[in-house]
């Protein structure tokens, strides 16, 4: 039995960092402006409640997500907070020239020293038509992601690296790079490069343990990291009563249902029951994607988060909560912070 899975190596929630993943949800009847105001408000509360980092995700052509210009939103959040780390969860690198990302995050790190994370993914974060609009002639399928990562990292090296093209700002700055994934591809690459790895278990539960195993077994120490560091995503909808938490969670279920149907929409208000809204097939598909989602009271959340930690042996958890009402969303994140702090 490996040390990670040994009963003597059991980790406790109170001993680990916990973070926020925010998609800046645009709700039915709401605007992107309101969503971005809510994002900053949540970040300020998260900082007060002890969250470690606050990550924004890049998605495009999605009516319910306001964080498409991810670097801009990171600047908005970092400017309105003081200590919490702020970063991307992630930047979809094939959508961009690596030089542009080096300059953007070099600028962010110059403005907010020691607080910026650069999480990189290789998926488009959108459909193929939108990807073509973003990338123009460069219709990468992600296979050149390792080369793109190498190019980006080269721009961030100190002066004297011999690179004829220079990222100013960016060059020589210590910006932690994470690789993100929902399969084994980025897990293997993160291990090869000795980088921290964040897995999207909040929507790809079946691949979580295999990807973490690939990462840990193949990890090579580097200047960035001397041992594996794995963060896992988890959806948590917390409330003071089980029935209320289940009610609030129907907004997220409707969101995933619309993705299954290929008609993404703004985040819808909760409903008393999903019966009659989804078919049996759709219900099974949504529930499979959300299998690691935790819904319930503080006691339920604590029990299930600890079980998820026992299973994954993660070094950090990053929490997503797609909740329609902003005040209910704040309360959910506050409950989660209290669970982690014991």
Backbone torsions as a table, in degrees:
resi	resn	phi	psi	omega
1	UNK	NA	133.8	-179.1
2	UNK	-71.9	157.6	179.6
3	UNK	-61.0	-36.0	-179.4
4	UNK	-60.1	-34.3	-175.0
5	UNK	-99.9	3.1	-179.8
6	UNK	-70.9	141.1	177.9
7	UNK	-58.1	-29.0	-179.6
8	UNK	-72.6	-14.5	-177.1
9	UNK	-97.6	12.6	-175.2
10	UNK	-58.9	128.6	179.2
11	UNK	-93.7	155.6	179.1
12	UNK	-115.9	145.2	-179.9
13	UNK	-55.9	-40.2	-174.9
14	UNK	-66.8	-13.7	-177.0
15	UNK	-99.9	0.5	-173.3
16	UNK	-119.4	152.7	175.3
17	UNK	-69.9	150.6	176.9
18	UNK	-135.9	143.5	-170.2
19	UNK	-136.7	174.7	-178.0
20	UNK	-116.3	133.2	167.4
21	UNK	-109.7	120.3	-175.9
22	UNK	-120.3	126.9	174.7
23	UNK	-97.0	9.1	-177.0
24	UNK	45.8	63.2	-173.9
25	UNK	-64.3	133.2	172.5
26	UNK	-95.9	120.2	-175.2
27	UNK	-93.2	159.6	174.0
28	UNK	-55.3	128.5	-178.1
29	UNK	84.5	-3.6	-179.0
30	UNK	-107.1	176.8	-178.8
31	UNK	-124.8	164.6	176.2
32	UNK	-62.9	-35.9	178.7
33	UNK	-59.9	-46.4	178.2
34	UNK	-63.9	-39.6	179.3
35	UNK	-59.9	-44.8	-178.6
36	UNK	-70.3	-31.2	172.5
37	UNK	-64.8	-42.0	178.8
38	UNK	-65.4	-36.4	177.3
39	UNK	-59.5	-47.7	179.1
40	UNK	-64.1	-40.6	179.3
41	UNK	-61.7	-44.5	178.4
42	UNK	-63.1	-41.8	-179.9
43	UNK	-61.5	-41.5	179.2
44	UNK	-64.6	-39.4	175.8
45	UNK	-67.6	-42.5	-179.2
46	UNK	-59.9	-39.7	177.5
47	UNK	-61.4	-44.5	-179.8
48	UNK	-65.2	-35.4	-177.0
49	UNK	-83.8	-2.3	173.7
50	UNK	97.4	11.9	176.1
51	UNK	-65.1	147.0	-173.0
52	UNK	-82.6	-45.2	-178.4
53	UNK	-144.3	159.9	-177.8
54	UNK	-131.3	110.0	-174.9
55	UNK	-109.5	140.8	175.4
56	UNK	-109.8	146.4	-175.2
57	UNK	-111.3	140.1	178.3
58	UNK	-85.9	117.5	171.0
59	UNK	-137.2	151.1	-177.8
60	UNK	-130.0	150.0	177.3
61	UNK	57.8	33.7	179.8
62	UNK	-113.9	112.1	-175.8
63	UNK	-58.7	-22.6	-175.2
64	UNK	-103.2	11.2	-177.1
65	UNK	-131.0	125.5	-174.1
66	UNK	-102.5	6.0	-172.9
67	UNK	-101.0	30.8	-177.5
68	UNK	-63.7	-41.9	176.2
69	UNK	-87.1	72.4	-164.9
70	UNK	-60.0	-44.3	-178.7
71	UNK	-62.4	-35.5	178.8
72	UNK	-65.6	-43.6	-179.2
73	UNK	-68.1	-35.9	175.8
74	UNK	-59.0	-43.6	177.4
75	UNK	-61.9	-40.3	178.0
76	UNK	-60.0	-44.8	-178.4
77	UNK	-72.0	-43.6	-178.4
78	UNK	-63.6	-38.3	179.5
79	UNK	-63.8	-32.7	-176.0
80	UNK	-94.0	4.3	177.7
81	UNK	-126.9	177.0	-173.9
82	UNK	-123.8	-38.4	-171.5
83	UNK	-126.7	-28.1	-175.2
84	UNK	-64.3	140.5	175.5
85	UNK	-71.0	143.7	-178.0
86	UNK	-130.5	136.7	-177.5
87	UNK	-166.5	-166.7	-174.6
88	UNK	-106.5	134.1	178.1
89	UNK	-131.8	55.6	5.5
90	UNK	-143.6	-173.5	166.7
91	UNK	-82.2	127.3	178.9
92	UNK	-86.2	92.6	-166.5
93	UNK	-57.3	-37.1	179.2
94	UNK	-61.5	-15.4	177.2
95	UNK	-78.0	-10.0	-168.3
96	UNK	-135.1	156.2	166.4
97	UNK	-72.0	128.8	179.9
98	UNK	-53.6	-33.7	179.1
99	UNK	-60.9	-40.9	-179.3
100	UNK	-63.0	-42.9	-180.0
101	UNK	-66.6	-40.1	177.0
102	UNK	-59.9	-42.5	179.6
103	UNK	-68.4	-43.6	-179.3
104	UNK	-61.7	-47.8	-176.9
105	UNK	-78.7	-24.8	170.1
106	UNK	-64.9	-38.5	176.8
107	UNK	-66.3	-45.1	178.8
108	UNK	-61.1	-44.8	179.8
109	UNK	-65.5	-33.3	177.3
110	UNK	-68.8	-34.9	178.7
111	UNK	-77.2	-35.5	-174.1
112	UNK	-131.1	71.1	-172.4
113	UNK	-57.5	134.4	175.0
114	UNK	75.2	12.9	-175.7
115	UNK	-125.1	-0.7	-170.7
116	UNK	-105.6	131.5	173.3
117	UNK	-111.0	144.5	176.3
118	UNK	-119.8	96.0	175.4
119	UNK	-91.7	131.3	-174.2
120	UNK	-118.5	134.2	174.4
121	UNK	-122.8	164.1	-178.3
122	UNK	-112.3	-2.4	176.4
123	UNK	-78.8	160.3	-179.7
124	UNK	-73.6	-23.6	-176.1
125	UNK	71.4	20.3	-177.9
126	UNK	-171.0	-171.7	176.6
127	UNK	-85.9	170.8	-174.7
128	UNK	-68.1	-33.5	179.0
129	UNK	-64.4	-44.5	178.4
130	UNK	-68.3	-37.5	177.8
131	UNK	-59.3	-39.7	178.8
132	UNK	-66.0	-38.5	177.6
133	UNK	-64.0	-35.0	178.8
134	UNK	-73.8	-43.1	-168.6
135	UNK	-97.3	-11.2	-176.3
136	UNK	56.9	-111.7	-174.8
137	UNK	-86.4	-12.5	-176.2
138	UNK	-91.4	80.6	-178.3
139	UNK	-91.8	67.4	180.0
140	UNK	-67.5	142.1	174.6
141	UNK	-96.9	10.5	179.2
142	UNK	93.8	-9.3	-178.8
143	UNK	-66.9	-25.8	179.0
144	UNK	-92.1	13.1	179.2
145	UNK	-54.9	-44.4	178.4
146	UNK	-57.8	-40.1	178.9
147	UNK	-67.0	-37.8	177.9
148	UNK	-65.1	-40.7	178.0
149	UNK	-63.0	-43.2	178.6
150	UNK	-60.8	-42.9	179.8
151	UNK	-63.2	-44.8	179.2
152	UNK	-60.8	-46.3	-179.0
153	UNK	-63.8	-33.5	178.8
154	UNK	-64.0	-37.4	179.3
155	UNK	-65.8	-24.9	-176.9
156	UNK	-91.6	-4.2	178.4
157	UNK	-67.8	158.2	178.3
158	UNK	-62.7	159.7	177.3
159	UNK	-56.0	142.3	-178.2
160	UNK	105.3	1.1	179.5
161	UNK	-73.5	-10.3	178.5
162	UNK	85.4	6.1	-179.6
163	UNK	-74.0	124.4	-179.0
164	UNK	-70.2	-20.3	176.6
165	UNK	-109.2	131.7	-173.9
166	UNK	-120.8	139.7	176.2
167	UNK	-93.8	109.3	-179.5
168	UNK	-125.9	112.4	-3.9
169	UNK	-72.1	162.6	178.2
170	UNK	140.7	-50.0	-177.1
171	UNK	-56.5	125.0	175.6
172	UNK	82.6	1.1	-178.8
173	UNK	-88.4	145.9	-179.5
174	UNK	-91.4	88.2	179.9
175	UNK	-110.5	109.3	-178.6
176	UNK	-58.9	128.0	177.2
177	UNK	-105.3	128.7	174.6
178	UNK	-112.7	148.4	168.3
179	UNK	-105.4	136.5	-179.2
180	UNK	-111.1	150.2	179.2
181	UNK	-160.2	161.4	172.2
182	UNK	-126.2	13.2	176.6
183	UNK	-150.3	-165.7	-176.5
184	UNK	-85.2	-11.7	-173.6
185	UNK	-59.8	-57.4	-178.1
186	UNK	-71.4	-26.4	175.8
187	UNK	-61.4	-44.6	-179.8
188	UNK	-67.8	-40.7	-179.8
189	UNK	-66.9	-43.1	177.9
190	UNK	-60.4	-39.8	177.7
191	UNK	-64.8	-43.4	-178.7
192	UNK	-62.8	-39.1	-176.8
193	UNK	-89.5	-7.5	-178.9
194	UNK	68.6	42.2	-177.9
195	UNK	-111.9	156.7	173.1
196	UNK	-66.0	152.0	-173.2
197	UNK	-129.6	134.8	176.7
198	UNK	-121.2	125.2	-177.0
199	UNK	-106.6	137.4	-176.2
200	UNK	-83.3	60.0	-179.9
201	UNK	-69.0	-13.3	179.5
202	UNK	-71.8	-15.4	172.0
203	UNK	-136.1	-1.2	178.0
204	UNK	-131.6	62.8	-171.0
205	UNK	-64.3	-35.8	-175.5
206	UNK	-64.6	-28.3	-176.3
207	UNK	-91.9	-2.2	-172.5
208	UNK	-60.1	-60.0	-175.1
209	UNK	-65.7	-41.9	176.1
210	UNK	-59.8	-41.3	-179.3
211	UNK	-67.0	-42.4	178.6
212	UNK	-63.4	-37.1	178.5
213	UNK	-65.2	-44.4	177.4
214	UNK	-58.9	-45.9	-178.7
215	UNK	-60.9	-49.5	-175.1
216	UNK	-70.8	-39.2	-177.6
217	UNK	-69.4	-30.3	-173.6
218	UNK	-104.0	3.6	-173.4
219	UNK	-63.6	135.5	175.9
220	UNK	-118.7	122.3	179.5
221	UNK	-56.5	148.0	-177.1
222	UNK	-142.7	178.9	174.6
223	UNK	-63.5	-28.6	-178.5
224	UNK	-77.4	-33.4	-169.0
225	UNK	-156.2	133.3	-179.5
226	UNK	-95.2	-13.4	176.5
227	UNK	-150.4	161.9	-176.5
228	UNK	-58.1	143.6	174.0
229	UNK	-136.6	111.3	-174.1
230	UNK	-117.4	129.3	173.9
231	UNK	-111.7	142.3	179.4
232	UNK	-122.7	143.0	177.5
233	UNK	-88.1	143.6	178.5
234	UNK	-147.9	133.7	173.2
235	UNK	-82.3	128.8	176.0
236	UNK	-132.2	123.8	173.7
237	UNK	-117.1	106.1	-174.6
238	UNK	-115.4	144.5	178.1
239	UNK	-154.3	174.4	-176.7
240	UNK	-80.2	-5.7	176.4
241	UNK	-141.7	145.7	-178.8
242	UNK	-59.4	-42.7	-176.8
243	UNK	-64.1	-38.6	179.5
244	UNK	-67.4	-42.2	178.6
245	UNK	-62.1	-43.2	179.0
246	UNK	-63.1	-38.4	177.1
247	UNK	-63.2	-48.6	-180.0
248	UNK	-61.6	-33.7	-176.6
249	UNK	-69.1	-16.1	-179.0
250	UNK	-67.2	-21.6	175.0
251	UNK	-64.8	-45.4	177.9
252	UNK	-65.8	-39.0	178.2
253	UNK	-62.9	-40.6	176.9
254	UNK	-65.8	-36.5	178.5
255	UNK	-62.5	-47.2	179.1
256	UNK	-67.5	-35.2	176.8
257	UNK	-60.3	-43.4	178.8
258	UNK	-66.5	-31.0	174.5
259	UNK	-67.6	-41.1	176.3
260	UNK	-59.4	-38.2	-179.2
261	UNK	-81.3	-7.4	179.9
262	UNK	75.6	24.2	179.5
263	UNK	-131.6	69.9	-179.8
264	UNK	-57.3	144.5	-176.2
265	UNK	-142.3	175.4	171.3
266	UNK	-63.3	159.1	-179.1
267	UNK	-68.6	123.8	-173.9
268	UNK	-88.6	155.2	176.7
269	UNK	-65.1	154.6	179.7
270	UNK	-67.1	158.6	179.3
271	UNK	-127.2	159.1	-178.7
272	UNK	-66.5	-33.6	179.1
273	UNK	-152.7	147.1	176.0
274	UNK	-86.7	-9.0	178.0
275	UNK	-59.2	132.4	-178.2
276	UNK	89.6	-14.4	177.8
277	UNK	-94.2	-40.9	179.0
278	UNK	-116.7	154.2	174.5
279	UNK	-82.0	169.9	178.5
280	UNK	-59.9	-40.5	179.3
281	UNK	-64.5	-45.5	-179.1
282	UNK	-64.8	-39.5	178.0
283	UNK	-59.8	-45.6	-179.8
284	UNK	-63.3	-40.1	-179.3
285	UNK	-66.0	-45.6	179.4
286	UNK	-64.8	-45.8	-177.7
287	UNK	-65.0	-31.2	176.2
288	UNK	-66.5	-44.7	179.2
289	UNK	-64.5	-32.3	-175.5
290	UNK	-102.8	24.1	-172.6
291	UNK	-61.3	-30.9	-179.9
292	UNK	-92.8	7.8	177.7
293	UNK	-69.1	139.0	-178.8
294	UNK	-114.8	123.4	-175.1
295	UNK	-130.4	125.9	176.2
296	UNK	155.7	-164.3	-179.2
297	UNK	-78.2	170.4	177.6
298	UNK	-52.3	-41.7	-179.7
299	UNK	-64.5	-43.5	178.5
300	UNK	-63.2	-45.3	-179.4
301	UNK	-61.1	-44.4	-179.3
302	UNK	-61.9	-45.7	-179.0
303	UNK	-62.2	-45.5	-175.6
304	UNK	-75.5	-34.2	175.5
305	UNK	-65.8	-40.6	178.0
306	UNK	-64.2	-39.6	177.6
307	UNK	-63.9	-39.3	178.0
308	UNK	-66.9	-37.9	176.1
309	UNK	-66.0	-42.0	177.1
310	UNK	-58.6	-38.9	-176.7
311	UNK	-73.2	-42.5	-173.0
312	UNK	-95.3	-23.5	-173.9
313	UNK	53.0	37.2	-178.3
314	UNK	-64.4	156.7	175.5
315	UNK	-91.9	-16.9	-179.1
316	UNK	-161.5	151.4	174.3
317	UNK	-121.0	142.1	176.6
318	UNK	-120.4	125.1	-166.7
319	UNK	-104.0	130.0	174.2
320	UNK	-111.1	140.7	178.1
321	UNK	-144.7	102.7	177.5
322	UNK	-90.7	93.0	-176.3
323	UNK	-123.3	132.9	-172.4
324	UNK	-63.8	-49.0	-176.4
325	UNK	-87.0	126.8	-175.1
326	UNK	-62.1	-40.6	-179.4
327	UNK	-66.0	-37.9	176.4
328	UNK	-66.5	-35.6	177.8
329	UNK	-65.3	-44.2	176.5
330	UNK	-59.2	-44.6	-178.8
331	UNK	-62.9	-39.1	178.9
332	UNK	-60.9	-46.8	-179.9
333	UNK	-66.7	-33.3	177.3
334	UNK	-66.5	-42.4	177.3
335	UNK	-59.2	-45.3	-179.1
336	UNK	-61.3	-41.0	179.8
337	UNK	-62.3	-38.3	179.8
338	UNK	-69.6	-34.2	176.5
339	UNK	-63.7	-46.4	-179.0
340	UNK	-66.2	-36.1	-177.7
341	UNK	-80.7	-5.4	175.5
342	UNK	77.7	NA	NA
